[in-house]
């Protein structure tokens, strides 16, 4: 991923790509954070059948 530095912002195309990736990541990470909170932040492994 690209990174903006002081006085040099990123192009809109890259910003939209980063936002798209972060939306997907949040949908995946939030359920795992919820389950880890339920189990007291223990080692959590989820398997699906």
C-alpha positions as CSV (number, residue, x, y, z in Angstrom):
1,X,0.0,0.0,0.0
2,X,1.1,3.5,-0.6
3,X,1.6,6.0,2.1
4,X,1.1,9.8,2.1
5,X,3.9,12.0,3.4
6,X,3.8,15.6,4.6
7,X,2.7,18.0,1.8
8,X,2.2,15.2,-0.7
9,X,-1.3,13.7,-0.6
10,X,-2.3,10.5,-2.4
11,X,-4.3,10.4,-5.6
12,X,-8.0,9.8,-5.3
13,X,-7.7,6.4,-7.0
14,X,-5.4,5.1,-4.3
15,X,-7.4,6.6,-1.5
16,X,-10.5,4.8,-2.7
17,X,-8.6,1.5,-3.0
18,X,-7.4,1.9,0.6
19,X,-10.9,2.6,1.8
20,X,-12.2,-0.4,0.0
21,X,-9.6,-2.7,1.6
22,X,-10.3,-1.3,5.0
23,X,-14.0,-1.9,4.7
24,X,-13.4,-5.5,3.8
25,X,-10.9,-5.9,6.7
26,X,-13.3,-4.4,9.2
27,X,-16.0,-6.8,8.2
28,X,-13.6,-9.7,8.8
29,X,-12.0,-8.5,12.0
30,X,-15.0,-7.3,14.0
31,X,-16.6,-10.8,14.5
32,X,-13.2,-12.2,15.6
33,X,-12.8,-9.3,18.1
34,X,-16.3,-10.1,19.4
35,X,-15.5,-13.7,19.9
36,X,-12.2,-13.0,21.6
37,X,-14.0,-10.7,24.0
38,X,-16.5,-13.5,24.8
39,X,-13.8,-16.0,25.5
40,X,-11.7,-13.6,27.6
41,X,-9.0,-12.8,24.9
42,X,-7.8,-16.4,25.0
43,X,-6.4,-18.1,21.9
44,X,-9.3,-18.3,19.6
45,X,-9.5,-20.5,16.5
46,X,-12.5,-20.7,14.3
47,X,-13.2,-23.5,11.9
48,X,-16.1,-23.6,9.5
49,X,-17.6,-26.8,8.0
